[in-house]
């Protein structure tokens, strides 16, 4: 559903200042289980709510300190009304066991949902929400997590019709079983004359033709589970690109003999550098030797581990790399195909979470993918995959597997991931994955949930 929205000018706004420092809770209307003690405002349970009385804010910096106890979650609202019937909300949720794992702390809910939280439960953190013209920025502990520009024609579903910029007050709600604790709420009004809205709109996404905003609006997890820092793509550029497109990234190094990371110490050095970055952290296990190259304890430090079946020993003891035609040595295509299926089923016994680059065929066999992946071969593969408990990647680089395999895997209860497997800085827009999602009827429940750490 498209929605044309024109920002109107407010006749007046409230001023800058402290909104809560422990001594001025009378500025807030409190509903449900809300208490103030030791300069901390605490919202507890599923119906606790505080709304700033007579708040009228348009362009501002809102800063507050927050902490959640186990099970505590909710949202900070802005441009809203006393009943929270309009405006945007920023998620408060540090529960990694939450079934809805794609709306973590800092998410601009249903517009830029985040799959990684920077903080843990029982840990104080600072949230800064900045609204200037058409741009909404969210920082957690000083790190940017959302940079969103609302276009002239934002895409909104019926459920999100009123998630738009306007003028309004602030609200904080609790909708979990635990507590949300708040202190030090301040706001600074931004002078509208300093904002170049035309320049902002020139940078906005065309949401009427953007499949990613449609996934966010439909409450579907938006995560590219397979991104590499390759071809000049740095972690800084990847983070900025992720915020721009609205696609969360998993960054995965290639780990194995002959690859950038070859031992446990290099893994830990890499993870120590990347833990503070806004990415889920995966490991691509390379070759069949990876099992003896890295310790089980080190593997557990990643949010998940994945591998493919593109490297193995063939029936003559050679080590083909299937993406290199000179190393495939195909003498009889049908026999070679049977060997590939054998090797895939063997790889599915390895201790990883996701099978990627799935069902890949070497050139020139790849041009006849559907011919070689017969019903019998698909049945054998899917049975082995389901038995293994591994998730199946829908791969953007090769546009594999095909719809028939995905449908069979879905029927067998297999979980799925979307993966670019980029070899250049140009990370995919997930177009093949989204097409397969639609054609195969995949839902949020069909997607693999990472075991995210900090």
N, C-alpha and C positions, 0 to 999 in steps of 0.2 A: 504494500500500500504506500503510495507516495503522498507527501503532505507538503504543501507550499506554506512557508512560514516567513513572515517579515517581522524583524525585531522592532518593537515600538519603543519610543523614548519615554522614560518615566518622568513625571512632573517633579518628583523629589525622592531622595533616598535617605536612609539612615546614615549616621556618621561612624567614623572609626572609633576604636576603643576596645576595652576589655568587656567581654560578654559573660565571662565567668572566671572568678579567681578564688572561689570557695566562700565568698562573703556576699555575693549578689545573686543568689539563686532566684530571687523574686522576679528577675527579668524573664524567667522561663515558666511557661505553663507546663505542669507535670501531671502525667497520667500513668496509672499503674504503679508498679513497685519501683519507685524512685526515691533515693535518699541522698543526703549531703552530709558528709562527715570528714573531718581532717582535710578540708579543702578539696575533696574529691566528690564528684557527682557519680552515683552508681545507678545504672539501669539493670534490672534483673528480670529474667523471664521473658515470656513471649508477647507481652502486651505493654511493656514500659515505653514511655514516650515523653520527650521534652521538646517544646517548640518555643522559639524566641518570640516573646510578645511584641507586637507592633514592629517587627522587623521588615525593612523595605530596602533590599540590597539588589544591585544590578551588576556592577563591576567591583571586584573586591579580591583581597587575599584573606582567607580564613585559615587560621592555624589553631590546632588543638592537640593536646597530648592524650593518648588513649592506651588502655590496656584491656585485654580480654582474659577472663578466666576460662577454664575448659568448658566448652559448649556455648560460650558467649559469642554472639554474632548479631549483626544488624546493619545500620546504614546511617550516614550523615546526608541529610537532604539540603538542597539550596534552591532558590527561586521557587519555593513551595508556599503552601498555605497552611492554616492550622490543622487541616485534615489530611495533609500529605496527598492531595489530589492532583498536584501538578509539580513540575520541576524534575530535576535530576537527583540521583542518589549515588553516593560513593560507598561501596561495600566495606563492612568491617567483618572480617572472617579469617581467623588464623588456624582453623581446625582442619588439619590435613586429612582427617578421616571423614570429612563431610562428603556425603554422596554427591552433592553439587560442587565439584572440585574446581570448577572453572569460573567461580565468582569470588576470588580471594580479595584480601584487603587491598584497597586502592582502586578496585574496578569501578569504572563509570558504567553502572549496571545497564546491561542490554545494549550498550553502545561500544564499550571497550572492556569486555570481561577479561580478567587476568587469571592465568593458571598457576601463578607462583606468588606466594606471600613472602615478603621480606622479613617478617617477624614471627615469633612464636607466641603461643599463649603464655600468660603471666609475665609478659615482657612489655614495658612501656615503650611507646614509639610516637613519633611526631608525624602528623598528617597536615599537609598544606594543600588547600584547594584554591586555585586562582582562576577567576573568571574575568576575562578582559575582552569585550566585544563579542566575537563569535568563538573565541578560543577558551577551552577548558583544560587546565593543567593540574595534575595531581602529583605530588611528591610524597614519598614515604622516607622519613629520616634523611631528607635532603636529596634523595635519588628520584629522578623523574620516572614515573610509571605510566602516566597517561598524558598524551598531547593530542587533543581532539579539537578540530574546527568544525562547528556545525555549519553545513552549507545552506544556501538559500532554500533549497528543496530537500530537506532531510527525509530519509526513508524511515517510516515508523509503522509498526503493526498496530492493530486496534488496541492491543493491551498496553501499548506505549505511546498512545496518541499525545499525551500531555507531557512527555519527557522532552521538553524544549526550553530554550532560553527565554527568559522574560524578566520579571522583577518579583522578588518575594522574600520570605523569611527563611530562617534556618531551623532544621529539626534533626533530632537524633532519636532513632528508634532501636529497640532491642526485640529480636524475634527468635532468639535461641534459648537454650535451657540454662546457660550460665550468665555471667555478668559482663557488662561493658562499663569500664571506669573511665572518667573524663576529668581533666583539669586544664587550666591555663588556656581558655578559649579567647582568642583575640581576633579582631577584624580590622583591616585597613582598606578604606575605600580608594578605588583607582579613578583618577581623573579621566573621563571619557575622551577629552580632547587629545590625550596622548596615544589613542588607539587608532590604528589605520585598518578599519574594517574591510575596505576594498582589497587591501593586500592580503588580509587573512582569507577572504573568500576565494582569492585567486589560488590559494594553496589547498583549499578544501577538496575532499574527494567527491566525485559524482556518485552520490549514494543511490540514485535511481538505477544505476547500472553497476552497482557494487555488490557482488555476491557475499562478501565478507560481512558487511553490516547486516545483511539479511540473516546470516547465521547467528550473529549476536542477538538480533531481535527475536529470533525463534528459540533462543535459549539452548543453542547447540555449542558444545565446546570448540573453540577456534584455536587449534594448536597444530603447528607444523612440527612433527616429532623427529625430523631428520634433516637438520641444517648443519652445514660444515663451514668453518671459517677458511675459505679457499679463494684463490684467484684475486686476492687483495681485499676480500671481505673481512673487516676487523670487527671486534666485539662492539666498538662504539658505533660503527655504521650499522651493524645488525640491529642494535638496540633502537636506534633512531628509525630505521626502516620498519621494524616491528611496530613501533608506536604509530607510525604514519599509516600503515596498511590495516592495523588492527589484528594482525595475525601474531599470536604468541609463538615463540621459537624454542625448540630444544636444540642446543648446540652440542654436537657430538664430535669428538676427535677420532681419527682412525688409529686404532691401537692394535699392534701386532708386529711381527718380524717384517722389517723393511718399511715400516710406517712411522709417522712422527713420534708416537709414544710406544716404547718397547719394554718398559719395566714398571714395577710398582712405584718406585720413587718418582718417576716422571708423571705417573697418574696423580699422585698426591700433590706434586708441585702445580700441576694444571688445575686441579680442583681448588687448591688454596687461592689461586688467582681468580677463579671464576665464580666462587660461591656468592660473592656480593653482586654479581651481575643479574640482570632481570631475565634470566633464562633458566628453564629446566635443563639439567645436565645429563646427557646420555653418553653411552660408550658404544662405538661401532667396533665389534670384535672381528679382526681380520684373519683370514686363513683358518685352517683347522688347528694350527699350532697354538692359537691364543689361549686355549684351556690350560696349557702348562706354562705359559708365559706370565700370567697374572694370577695372583692368589685370590681365593674366594673372598677373603676379608676385604681386599681392595675393590673387588667388583661391587660389593655392597655399598661402597661410598658413592656410586652413581645413582641417579634417580631411576634409571633402568639401563639394561644392556640389550643391544640387538646385533644380529649378524645376518649374513646372506649365505647362499650356496653357490657363489660365483667362483670359488677357488676350492679345489679338492684334488685328490689323486685319481687319475682315470684307470681304466682296466689294464693298462700297460705300465702303471707306476709313474706316469708323467704328471706334472702339476699344471693343469690348464688354468688360465684365467679367462673365463668365458666371454668377457667384454673385448678381448683381443683376438681377432680372427686367426692370426698366425699361431695362436697357442691352443686352438681347439681340436685340431687333428681329427676331423670328422670323416670316417671311412664309410659308415653305413648310418644314415640318418635315423632310422627307426631304432637301431641298437643304441645309438648315441642318446636318443631321447629316453630310452629305458634306463640308461645309466644315469642321466640327469635326475630322473625321478628317484632312483635308488639313493643318490647322493643327497637330495633334498630331504628325504625321509630320515637319513642318517644325521644330517645337520639339525633336524628338529628334535633330536635327543640331547642336544647340547644345552647347558644351563643358562639360557638367555630368556628375555621376556618377549621379544618381538622378532619375527622373521621378516626381513626387508628385501628389497629388489626381488619380489617373490615371483617364482615360476619363470624366471628369466631364461630366454633362449638365445643362443649365439647366432650371429649372422652366418649363413643366410636363412637359417631356420626360423628366425624371429618374424619373417614376413608371412609365415604360415602358422602363427601361434595357435589359432583355433583348430587347425588340422592336427597338430602334434599333441595338443592337450585334449585327448579323447575322453569320453565319459569314464572309461576304466581308469585312466591315469588321474583324472580329476578326483575320482572317488577315493583312490588310494591316498593321494596327497591330502585331501581334506580330512579323511579319517585319522591320518598320522598327525595332522596339525591340531585337530580337536583333542586328540589324546594327549598331546604335549602340553596343552594349556597356553600356548603362545598366541600372541596377537598377530594379526596379518596386516602388513602395510599395503596401502594403496599408493603406488609410486608414481610421482609426477615426471621423473626423468625419462622413464621408459613407457609410461601409460600402461602399467601392468598391476595386478592381473586383470583378466577380462571379466566381464559381467557375470558369466556363467560360474566362474570360480568363486567370485564374491558372494553370489546368491547361495551357492552350496555351503560356503563357510558360515554365512549368516544362519542358515537353517541348522547348522551343527553347533551353534552357540558360540562361535569364535568371536573375539573382540577385534577391533580394527584401529589402525592409525593412518594418518595422512602424512606423506613424507616427500619433500622436495628432492633430497639427495643431490643438492646443487653442486656443480663443479666450477661455477663462476660466482661472482657477487650477486647475480640476478636470481634471488630466491623466488620460487614459484608462487603464483597466486592461487594455487590449489584447484585449478579449474577442472582437471581430470577427476580428482578426489570428490569434488562437489557434484560433478555430473554422476559419478557412480553412487554417491550418497543418495541422490534423488532417484535414480533409476532402480536402485536396489532397496530403497526404503529404509536406509540406516537412520537410527535415532541416537540421541545422546547416550542412551543405555548400551548401545552397541560399541561405544568407543572405549579404548583402553585407558584406565586411570593410572597415571604415573605415581610412584611412591616418592613424592617430592620431599627433599631434605633442605636444610640451609647450610 
